[in-house]
């Protein structure tokens, strides 16, 4: 009886470098620890600013000045409420950017070159296809999009041709749709599905910096009449003074980032495209106009291409698609091919391949057994049949090429002898 294959969640066997939480519901980048630094840089100053507001409100209540002169004070309850709302919104956009799928393209379990050239993957044809497939496969393809010719590249890691505007992130080890950049401040790639939240995050941070800076300046100007010198004013309103400097420096970074990405949205570019292709010097094939570009970013949220909580077979996740040689001790096609023949193939020289009469009935049986057991463990009896058929094909191929004869009564066992495995065809 075949053993029951174990199943796991997709996020448990994910080949990227992402980190999952809440049982696969939240996906982060490998540098998720930097997210805590970003939260501290946002929440820390706002907590200090809120503490200053609450202290002033309590101080005025103690001196019975709250109800009479509250309208004349800058820092009051309305300011406190608005500050907390903006901070919560800013942190929410930060978490939405960092914890969701940015647009990861699922990788193939099997290389395109092997799937396209191994229609009959018998031992007699495997050594031929193993060399010629590398010659036929192009590393780039030209596609027409909006009347423009665009090159798409083949990703050796994800084993696929990348869709337009897709790039492979070396940090997360994934191909990401409409890849913008990998942001270390959020610990996640910025792509098709989280770019709008990233923009809302940096724009809210910019507004928060301007808001706190303005109120801190107004508070110092209002409180200067209570101090006799500028030094005493700074010491007495130390929180406002520190926040003024902090927000003034921060707004240049997040504000400049907001303006830059607003320009990218209006022109339908990504940071990666802007630095690499320089669409300001040539026509952008993705530009649809300002309104349509903004609608594409903020209103169109495509669903994720991955179901990280879906159950997959453990063996399929580890080995990918099953091949006819799975579990058999047969050397690769490169080892079967002699060095001189391999060099000629790489140089593009046409070789006369000996005509071989192949019986594909056994191949179909092998393939049927393989298809039957895709996604589950192979039964030992089926594996023995596959090995016997492939060994018989290997003997027929050697007889056709070398003219050697073998005894028909020779017993066939479930395993291929080592001396026959490593013997190279002529």
C-alpha positions in Angstrom: 0.0 0.0 0.0 1.4 3.4 -1.0 2.2 5.7 1.9 -0.2 8.6 2.3 1.7 11.8 1.2 1.9 14.5 3.8 0.2 17.9 3.1 1.3 21.3 4.3 0.2 24.9 3.9 1.8 26.7 0.9 3.5 29.3 3.2 5.2 26.4 5.1 7.1 25.3 2.0 7.4 28.6 0.3 10.8 28.9 -1.5 11.1 32.7 -1.2 12.8 34.4 1.7 9.6 35.8 3.1 8.4 35.5 6.7 4.8 34.5 7.5 2.8 35.3 10.6 -0.8 34.6 11.7 -0.6 31.2 10.0 0.1 32.6 6.5 -2.3 35.5 6.6 0.4 38.1 6.8 3.5 38.0 4.6 6.6 40.1 5.4 10.0 40.5 3.9 13.1 38.9 5.4 14.1 42.3 7.0 10.8 42.6 8.9 12.7 43.7 12.0 13.2 47.1 10.4 9.5 47.6 10.7 9.8 48.1 14.4 12.3 50.9 13.9 9.8 52.6 11.5 7.0 52.3 14.1 9.2 53.7 16.8 10.2 56.7 14.6 6.6 57.5 14.0 4.9 56.6 17.3 7.7 57.9 19.6 7.5 61.6 18.7 3.7 61.5 18.5 3.5 59.9 22.0 5.8 62.7 23.3 3.7 65.3 21.5 0.4 63.9 23.0 2.0 63.8 26.5 2.9 67.5 26.1 -0.7 68.3 25.2 -2.2 66.3 28.1 0.3 68.0 30.5 -0.8 71.4 29.4 -4.5 70.5 29.6 -4.0 69.2 33.2 -2.0 72.2 34.2 -4.7 74.6 33.0 -7.3 72.5 34.8 -5.3 72.8 38.0 -5.3 76.6 37.7 -8.9 76.8 36.6 -8.0 78.2 33.2 -9.3 75.5 31.0 -12.9 76.6 30.5 -12.2 80.3 30.3 -9.1 80.5 28.2 -9.2 77.2 26.3 -9.9 78.8 22.9 -6.7 80.9 23.3 -4.4 77.8 23.7 -2.8 76.0 20.8 -2.5 72.6 22.4 -5.9 71.4 23.5 -8.3 68.4 23.1 -9.1 69.0 19.4 -5.4 68.9 18.6 -4.9 65.8 20.6 -7.7 63.9 18.9 -6.6 64.9 15.4 -3.0 63.9 16.3 -4.1 60.4 17.5 -6.2 59.8 14.4 -3.4 60.8 12.0 -0.9 58.6 13.8 -3.3 55.5 13.7 -3.9 56.1 10.0 -0.2 56.4 9.3 0.6 53.2 11.2 -2.3 51.3 9.5 -0.9 52.2 6.1 2.5 51.1 7.2 1.3 47.7 8.3 -0.9 47.3 5.1 2.2 48.0 3.0 4.4 45.6 4.9 2.1 42.7 5.7 0.4 41.9 2.3 1.5 40.2 -0.9 3.1 42.9 -3.1 2.2 41.0 -6.2 4.4 37.9 -6.1 4.4 35.8 -9.3 4.3 32.0 -8.4 7.4 30.2 -9.6 7.2 27.2 -11.8 8.1 23.8 -10.4 9.8 22.8 -13.7 11.9 24.7 -16.1 10.3 25.8 -19.3 13.1 24.4 -21.4 12.7 20.9 -20.0 8.9 21.0 -20.4 9.1 22.2 -24.0 11.7 19.8 -25.2 11.0 16.6 -23.2 7.8 15.4 -24.8 9.3 11.9 -25.0 11.8 11.8 -22.1 13.1 8.3 -22.6 16.7 7.4 -21.9 17.3 7.2 -25.7 16.1 10.8 -26.3 17.0 12.4 -23.0 20.7 12.9 -23.9 19.7 14.6 -27.2 17.1 17.0 -25.7 19.4 17.7 -22.7 21.8 19.6 -25.0 19.6 21.0 -27.7 17.1 22.6 -25.3 19.7 24.9 -24.0 20.4 26.1 -27.5 16.7 26.7 -28.5 15.7 28.5 -25.3 16.0 32.3 -25.6 16.8 34.3 -22.5 14.5 37.2 -23.7 11.3 37.4 -25.7 9.7 40.4 -27.5 6.1 41.1 -26.9 3.9 43.9 -28.3 2.1 46.1 -25.7 0.2 49.2 -26.6 2.0 49.3 -29.9 5.4 49.1 -28.3 7.8 46.2 -28.5 8.9 45.2 -25.0 11.4 42.6 -24.0 10.6 40.1 -21.2 13.4 38.2 -19.6 13.6 34.6 -18.4 14.1 34.2 -14.6 16.4 31.4 -13.8 15.2 31.3 -10.2 11.5 31.3 -10.7 11.8 29.3 -14.0 9.4 31.6 -16.0 9.4 34.5 -18.4 8.7 37.6 -16.3 5.5 39.4 -17.2 5.9 43.1 -18.3 7.0 45.4 -15.5 8.0 42.4 -13.4 11.4 42.1 -11.7 13.1 39.7 -9.4 13.8 41.0 -5.9 17.2 39.7 -4.7 16.2 40.3 -1.1 12.8 38.5 -1.0 13.9 36.1 -3.8 10.6 36.5 -5.7 9.4 37.9 -9.0 7.1 40.9 -8.2 4.6 42.4 -10.6 5.1 46.1 -11.3 8.2 46.0 -9.0 9.0 49.5 -7.7 11.7 48.8 -5.1 12.4 47.0 -1.9 11.8 49.4 0.9 14.0 48.7 4.0 11.8 51.0 6.2 8.7 48.7 5.7 10.7 45.5 5.3 8.8 44.5 2.1 8.9 44.8 -1.7 6.8 47.6 -3.1 4.8 46.3 -6.1 1.5 46.1 -7.8 -0.7 45.2 -4.8 0.8 47.4 -2.0 2.0 50.4 -3.9 -1.1 52.5 -3.1 -0.7 51.8 0.6 3.0 52.7 0.4 2.1 56.1 -1.2 -0.6 56.7 1.4 1.9 55.8 4.1 4.6 58.3 3.0 2.0 61.1 2.2 0.4 60.7 5.7 3.9 60.8 7.3 4.6 64.0 5.4 1.3 65.6 6.6 2.0 64.4 10.1 5.5 66.0 10.1 4.1 69.3 8.8 1.2 69.2 11.3 3.5 68.6 14.4 6.1 71.1 13.2 3.5 73.8 12.7 1.8 73.3 16.1 5.2 73.1 17.9 6.2 76.5 16.4 2.8 78.0 17.3 3.1 76.7 20.9 6.6 78.2 21.4 5.5 81.5 20.0 2.5 81.5 22.3 4.5 80.5 25.4 7.4 83.0 24.9 5.5 85.7 26.9 5.9 83.5 30.0 9.7 83.3 29.8 12.2 86.1 30.1 14.9 84.6 27.8 15.1 82.4 24.8 17.2 79.8 26.6 14.5 79.5 29.4 11.9 79.2 26.6 13.7 76.3 25.0 14.2 74.5 28.3 10.6 75.1 29.4 9.2 73.9 26.1 11.8 71.3 25.4 9.4 68.8 23.8 8.2 71.4 21.3 11.8 72.4 20.5 13.0 68.8 19.9 9.9 68.0 17.8 10.5 71.1 15.7 14.0 69.9 14.8 13.0 66.3 14.3 10.0 67.0 12.0 11.9 69.7 10.1 14.6 67.1 9.2 12.1 64.3 8.5 9.9 66.2 6.2 12.7 66.7 3.7 13.0 62.9 3.4 9.3 61.7 3.4 8.2 64.9 1.7 10.6 64.5 -1.1 9.7 60.9 -1.4 6.0 61.8 -1.6 6.6 64.4 -4.4 8.7 61.9 -6.4 6.2 59.1 -6.2 3.3 61.5 -7.0 5.3 62.3 -10.2 5.7 58.5 -10.9 2.0 57.9 -10.4 1.0 60.7 -12.8 3.4 59.4 -15.5 2.7 55.7 -14.7 6.3 54.7 -13.9 8.0 52.8 -11.2 11.2 53.7 -9.4 12.9 50.8 -11.1 11.8 52.0 -14.6 12.6 55.6 -13.9 16.2 54.9 -13.0 16.7 52.2 -15.7 14.7 53.2 -18.7 14.6 57.0 -18.3 11.1 57.5 -19.7 11.6 61.2 -19.4 13.9 60.9 -22.4 11.7 58.5 -24.5 8.0 57.6 -24.8 6.5 55.6 -22.0 4.4 52.7 -23.3 2.4 52.5 -20.0 1.4 56.2 -19.7 -2.4 56.5 -20.1 -2.9 60.1 -18.9 -2.9 61.5 -15.4 -6.5 60.5 -14.5 -6.3 57.0 -15.8 -2.9 56.5 -14.2 -4.2 57.6 -10.8 -7.2 55.4 -11.2 -5.0 52.4 -12.1 -3.0 52.9 -8.9 -5.7 53.7 -6.4 -8.9 51.9 -7.6 -7.7 48.7 -9.2 -6.6 46.2 -6.6 -6.0 42.8 -8.3 -6.3 39.6 -6.2 -3.2 37.8 -5.1 -1.9 35.1 -7.4 -0.9 33.0 -4.4 -3.1 31.2 -1.8 -0.6 30.9 1.0 -3.0 29.0 3.2 -3.9 26.4 0.6 -2.7 22.9 1.3 -0.1 21.3 -1.0 1.6 17.9 -1.0 4.9 18.0 0.8 6.7 15.9 -1.9 5.4 18.1 -4.7 6.5 21.2 -2.9 10.0 19.9 -2.4 10.6 18.2 -5.7 8.3 20.0 -8.1 6.8 18.1 -11.0 7.6 14.4 -11.2 9.8 13.2 -14.1 10.2 9.7 -15.5 13.6 9.4 -14.0 12.5 10.2 -10.4 14.0 7.8 -8.0 16.1 6.0 -10.6 19.9 5.9 -10.5 20.4 7.2 -14.1 23.1 9.7 -15.0 22.1 13.0 -16.6 22.1 13.5 -20.4 25.2 15.6 -20.1 27.1 12.7 -18.6 26.0 10.4 -21.4 27.2 12.8 -24.1 30.9 12.8 -24.8 32.8 16.0 -24.6 33.5 16.3 -28.3 29.9 15.9 -29.3 28.8 18.4 -26.7 31.2 21.0 -28.0 29.9 20.6 -31.5 26.4 21.1 -30.4 27.3 24.3 -28.5 29.0 25.6 -31.7 25.9 25.0 -33.7 27.2 22.2 -35.9 24.5 19.9 -37.2 25.1 16.3 -36.1 23.7 13.2 -37.8 21.8 11.4 -35.1 21.5 7.7 -35.8 18.0 6.6 -36.8 16.5 4.6 -34.0 13.2 2.7 -34.1 11.7 3.6 -30.8 8.7 1.8 -29.3 6.7 4.6 -27.6 4.2 2.2 -26.1 6.3 1.7 -23.1 6.9 5.4 -22.9 3.2 6.0 -22.8 2.8 3.5 -20.0 5.5 5.2 -18.1 4.0 8.6 -18.6 0.5 7.3 -17.6 2.0 5.9 -14.4 3.7 9.2 -13.8 0.5 11.3 -14.5 -1.4 8.9 -12.2 0.8 9.6 -9.3 1.4 13.3 -9.8 0.9 15.0 -6.5 1.3 11.8 -4.5 4.0 9.3 -3.6 5.1 6.7 -6.2 4.1 3.1 -5.5 7.2 0.8 -5.4 5.6 -1.7 -7.9 5.0 1.1 -10.4 8.5 2.4 -10.0 9.9 -1.1 -10.8 7.9 -1.2 -14.0 9.1 2.2 -15.0 12.7 1.2 -14.4 12.3 -2.0 -16.4 10.8 -0.2 -19.4 13.5 2.4 -19.4 16.2 -0.2 -19.1 14.8 -2.1 -22.0 14.7 1.0 -24.1 18.3 1.8 -23.2 19.4 -1.7 -24.4 17.5 -1.3 -27.7 19.1 2.0 -28.3 22.6 0.6 -27.8 21.9 -2.3 -30.1 20.7 0.1 -32.8 23.8 2.4 -32.5 26.5 -0.2 -32.0 25.1 -3.3 -33.6 25.7 -5.3 -30.4 23.4 -8.3 -29.7 22.3 -9.4 -26.3 20.7 -12.6 -25.2 16.9 -12.5 -25.1 16.8 -14.7 -22.1 18.8 -12.3 -20.0 16.8 -11.6 -16.8 15.6 -8.1 -16.2 15.7 -6.9 -12.6 14.1 -3.9 -10.9 17.3 -2.0 -10.8 19.6 -1.0 -13.7 23.2 -2.4 -13.4 25.8 0.2 -12.8 28.0 -0.8 -15.8 25.1 -0.3 -18.2 24.1 3.0 -16.6 27.5 4.7 -17.1 28.2 3.2 -20.5 28.1 6.2 -23.0 26.3 5.8 -26.4 28.5 6.1 -29.5 
